[in-house]
Amino acid sequence: MKKLFYAALFFGGLLFVKPAEAQVRVSLNIGLQPNWGPVGYDYARYYYMPEFDMYYDVSNRYYTYYDGRSWVSHRTIPRRYRGRDFYRTYKVVVNESRPWRNHRHYHDRYHGYSRNYSQVAIRDGGRHYHKADKHYRKAQKEHYKYHKKMDKRWKKGRHYDD
């Protein structure tokens, strides 16, 4: 009788057992960040690029920019920015949902960085090249000449995809 009582008590107690519902979410998108992203961040939701006045959604790989009337998101960059060097441009990491709603804040705060080319990209991995390396100096010189020429073309109205 005792055994039957304890068995009934045990199975009756199982009716009140609730499975554990622990939710732990760790979000690291290091592998998702593009090679032209800034080095030193283990998580980035958006990049704001002051030079282009555009946002890049790291998780979904969308570019969001103002199209004259509204903010639009596309998988490809706008035609006017094709051919531009995303490794050179300054990127601001924004971990806010829909940062274009707060665009005036980001534009006013970071617009001065639109021609700042000192940021190191993930591709370069934080490496600083030795200035005495002749191959490095030659590549830098060619890189500078190319972008100087493209900037002149851009200012004259002849764009990259012409």
C-alpha angles and dihedrals in degrees: 000000000000091000092051091049093051092045091052090047091050095049091042089054090053089064090066097047114112120199116244115263104193115162118196118172123186114180118194115161098180092128092047096056113101119245090248092059120110118273122242104047123108092189132029126167097182139004118215112206110199093191091062097026087230139125128224120206104217097195098047098027096232130145115220119196140154112264100193096273107031146357112276131189124212137167091231127057119253115274093246091062100046111119093027117129109248090184090066102043122093116253126198116204110228119187096186129109112253097353093186087077085068094038097132090061094051094041094050094043100045106025090101089065093062092105097033109119099172098099116111117230127223089246090064090046095213092299115154112205121224108253092219092063103110094204091053092049092049092050091048091050092051091045091052093048092050094051093044089054092046092048090053091050090048093052091049091054098252103125131203099257095053 
